[in-house]
Amino acid sequence: MEITHLLSILGPTGFILGILFFICLYLTFRSGIYLYFVGKDFSNYFTSIQSDPTCATYCNADARNPLIAIVQDILSVYAHDPSIDIRTEIKYYFSRNFERTMRKLSYLRFISVVSPLLGLLGTMLGMVKVFQTIATEATPDSALLASGIWEALITTILGLCVAIPALASYYHLRLKLQALLIRAIEHSLRAIELCKKNNCLNKHTL
């Protein structure tokens, strides 16, 4: 009964936009919290590693953190082929380890694009409802006209209210991912230099 009442107030496109808004919130908070803890754990690990800066410490670390796994993968690949383009390899491993997060960001981007279009569709449907009422009734009911105009206006507002936060969240999380990629490159290069200095690359291949 409540859903039927909500549909009558917002219209079908407004109801869909409401669902997209909650999906946007879910994707934003889940991805944001995940990236925060990945970065925090990575920082704590490389803070503690300062007390034992050896190649073995890099290679034997817990690889459940995707950034630590990237460093280990780069050490392993570099040990077998020192001529590789390190930055290209890091970007490849980064995209593979953060594939799910990147997919969530793609959904956010999609929501930011489709929401204004749904809002426009709702506006058109609301105006059609208004003109249909005018065309079929000699003395149109002002309540029906107001309902159609309300639907036209509210869906436009909802479309923008969903699209703007979704787009802002998308770019915010993209910047977080970019920052993590830079850190992965920095620490991978540092680990390679350390292992080259200690001549232990061949001893700790994965």
Secondary structure, DSSP 4 states (H G I P E B T S, - for coil): -HHHHHHHHHHHHHHHHHHHHHHHHHHHHHHHHHHHHHHHHHHHHHHHGGGS--HHHHHTS-TTSHHHHHHHHHHHHHHH-TTS-HHHHHHHHHHHHTHHHHHHHHHHHHHHHHHHHHHHHHHHHHHHHHHHHHHH-SS--HHHHHHHHHHHHHHHHHHHHHHHHHHHHHHHHHHHHHHHHHHHHHHHHHHHHHHHHHT-TTTS--
